[in-house]
């Protein structure tokens, strides 16, 4: 189960919080949500992910495909396991340590 909370919306930047597990069944929810933001004119999404419990390793191509939505994605407050997964997939540019 995944939960997406909107924390802040300032111009073309949106900050959301993800909670739960991101597996094959939950991923379309995240994809559709981000796609909707892109269609609304959002260009940057900051994703606070300290409550993401798991990111299924078989979702590599799906997650990389999020980059095709035209959004600048910045993952913040990552658990070490999620950070390691993104780094392993070559998505270091999406990690924001601010």
N, C-alpha and C positions, 0 to 999 in steps of 0.2 A: 504494500500500500504506500502511496506517495501523497504528500500534502504540500500544496504550494500556497504560501502567504505573500501578499504584496506588502512590503515594508515602506517603500518610498517611491514616488514618481516625480521626477524633476525634469521638465522639458522632454528630451529624447532619451533620457536615462531612467531605467526602472531598476529598483532593488527588490529582489524577491528572496524568500527563504524556502528551502526545500527541506522536507522532513520525511523520514521513512526509508523505504527500500526502492531502488530503481532496477527492476528486472524487466524481462521481455514484456510482461503484461502491463506494467506501469509506464514503460517508455513512451508509447503513443500519447499518453496524457501530457507528458512533459513536452514532447515534440509539438503537439497541437497548440499548447499554451504559448510556447515560444514563437511559433508561426503566426499566431494571432497578434502577438505583440509587434512583430515585424510588419504585419499588414496595417497596424494602427500607427505606424511611423516611428516606433521605438527603434533606436539604432544601437543602444548599448544596454545589456542586462547584467547586473551584478547579482551573483547567485551566492547567498550565504548558505553554506552547506554543512555546517558543523553537526547537524542532526541527521545527515544522510548516513544510514547504517550500512548500506551495501550498494555497490554499483556492479551489476553483473558483468563479468569479464567477456562474455560472448556478445556484448553490445558495442564492441569497439567500432565497427563500421557505422552503426546507428548514431553513436555519440559524435564521431567525426563528421557525419552528415549534418549535424546541427550547424556546422560552420557555413553551410550552403544557404542558410536562411537569411543571410545578410546582416546578422547581428554581431556586435562585438560582445563576446561572452567573457565574463570575469568571475571565476570561482573564488570565493573568500571563505576563510575560517574552515578549511578542509581538515578532515581527519587524515592521519598519516596514510592509511590504507587507500583512501580515495585519491589523495595527492599522488601516491606512488603509481596508481593505475593510470591517471592522466599523464604523468610523466612517461610511463612505459609506452603509452599510445602516441607519444610525440606531441602532446597538447600542453606543453609547459607554458606557452604564451597565454593560455586561458587561466593560469593560476595567478591570483592577485594576493600578495602578502600584506597589503595595507591594513 
